[in-house]
Amino acid sequence: MKYQRSSALFREAQKVIPGGVNSPVRAFKSVGGDPVFVAKAKGAYIYDVDGNKLIDYINSWGPMILGHAHEPVVNAVVEKAQKGTSFGMPTEIETEIAALAVSMVPNIDKIRFVNSGTEACMSAVRLARGFTGKDKIIKFAGCYHGHSDSFLIQAGSGAITFGAPNSPGVTAGTAKDTLLATYNDLGHVKAVIEANKNEIACIILEPVAGNMGCIPPAEGFLEGLRELCDKNDILLIFDEVMTGFRLAPGGAQELFGVDADIVTFGKVIGGGLPVGAFAAREEIMNYLAPIGPVYQAGTLSGNPLAMAAGLAMLKELNENRAVFNSINKKTEYLHNGLQAALTAENVKFTINRVGSMISVHFSEESVTDFTSAVHANNENFKTFFHGLLDEGVYIAPSAFETWFICDALSYEDLDATIAACKKVASTLN
Ligand SMILES: *Cc1c(COP(=O)(O)O)cnc(C)c1O
């Protein structure tokens, strides 16, 4: 496939946008080459500016769980836009989507909408600090919670890709309040808590990690965290920006049967528009302004177009719950096909999968945390990525990302993908 026009557009973009992109991982820096510029997308396919048609496995990094330009979502946005795009005053649709979200997700009474997953996680931590009156937080190496200062400490995907886990601009003062723990290692978490007795406001984690490739929680890990939090008066925050409305209607809380104190959302909840949200039981949420002391606000929060897209998406998922089973089955089919293809070509690999989150690490050892994820063979990933792109299959341009499966994928698409993987696998070490 040819990508001349994409390359030309990338050169133009670099003159006026740092690195030519508005979010770093789009720039292909960890795989080399020029990024693909999109002209349009429909269902499971991206159509780029050179006229190529690509089977899409990032789906805007998760939101397009039902495929691109899904009609109920598009129609809802178009209809809303004609009535005005922002007011900075309350609208009924905000209550509608809030009520629906609260009804789908276990263990939450109230929800506040913001504009991104970053904002959701940042606000959730402020709320946890305000509610507990404590300053420190525990995060896990390799987990990503957006780009706000407290989280840019071994932050997964983008940050790993760029080899700058501790970003300049994050002050030592901020960094000292973020305590790092090892994913899937309860003993380590316990030790960190012991060393910081009565100072920890919250533990935040991705209940299934998706920003160091896909890494499932070990048996008992989430339950163990719940117990440690209860014992030590710490709030447990599930960052469900990736897992929410994907692993189950009620996200990871429902799938694993473990309750979090605060849950954050993004991606699917906005149906492809810029939306994030955080939610908790009433007692915690009532700590927020205007009824509580913890300040949090947003000029465009609860924006009518964003709420229309999100509501249309959540309604579809709520009314057609067979979707969750359908995408899980498709992902399992892909898993089996990839496993067979890579095995046949004698490639060293590990596939991790939970529901419709899946990733391939080019490493023989099991991948359970940040350290084991980093040990995989990145040269093989680069070859794999570019080989698939040549075959018209678009996966995330970083070895530390999950593939996002959408329900618009047909079994023919999956077969074509598996065939492409087999062909490319023969070129790997
Ligand atoms: C994508 C992501 C975020 C950040 O969301 P943005 O909308 O990009 O700010 C936070 N947490 C997790 C788990 C994510 O996958």
The ligand as an SDF file (V2000), in Angstrom:
LIG
                    3D

 15 15  0  0  0  0  0  0  0  0999 V2000
   -7.1880    6.6620   27.7700 C   0  0  0  0  0  0  0  0  0  0  0  0
   -7.0470    6.4920   29.2110 C   0  0  0  0  0  0  0  0  0  0  0  0
   -7.0440    7.5990   30.0820 C   0  0  0  0  0  0  0  0  0  0  0  0
   -6.9930    9.0110   29.6050 C   0  0  0  0  0  0  0  0  0  0  0  0
   -8.1350    9.3910   28.9130 O   0  0  0  0  0  0  0  0  0  0  0  0
   -8.0440   10.6730   27.9280 P   0  0  0  0  0  0  0  0  0  0  0  0
   -9.4520   10.8240   27.4520 O   0  0  0  0  0  0  0  0  0  0  0  0
   -7.0600   10.3000   26.8760 O   0  0  0  0  0  0  0  0  0  0  0  0
   -7.5920   11.8140   28.7310 O   0  0  0  0  0  0  0  0  0  0  0  0
   -7.0460    7.3560   31.4460 C   0  0  0  0  0  0  0  0  0  0  0  0
   -7.0430    6.1020   31.9120 N   0  0  0  0  0  0  0  0  0  0  0  0
   -7.0410    5.0240   31.1120 C   0  0  0  0  0  0  0  0  0  0  0  0
   -7.0790    3.6520   31.7060 C   0  0  0  0  0  0  0  0  0  0  0  0
   -7.0160    5.1820   29.7350 C   0  0  0  0  0  0  0  0  0  0  0  0
   -6.9740    4.1070   28.9500 O   0  0  0  0  0  0  0  0  0  0  0  0
  1  2  1  0
  2  3  1  0
  2 14  2  0
  3  4  1  0
  3 10  2  0
  4  5  1  0
  5  6  1  0
  6  7  2  0
  6  8  1  0
  6  9  1  0
 10 11  1  0
 11 12  2  0
 12 13  1  0
 12 14  1  0
 14 15  1  0
M  END
$$$$
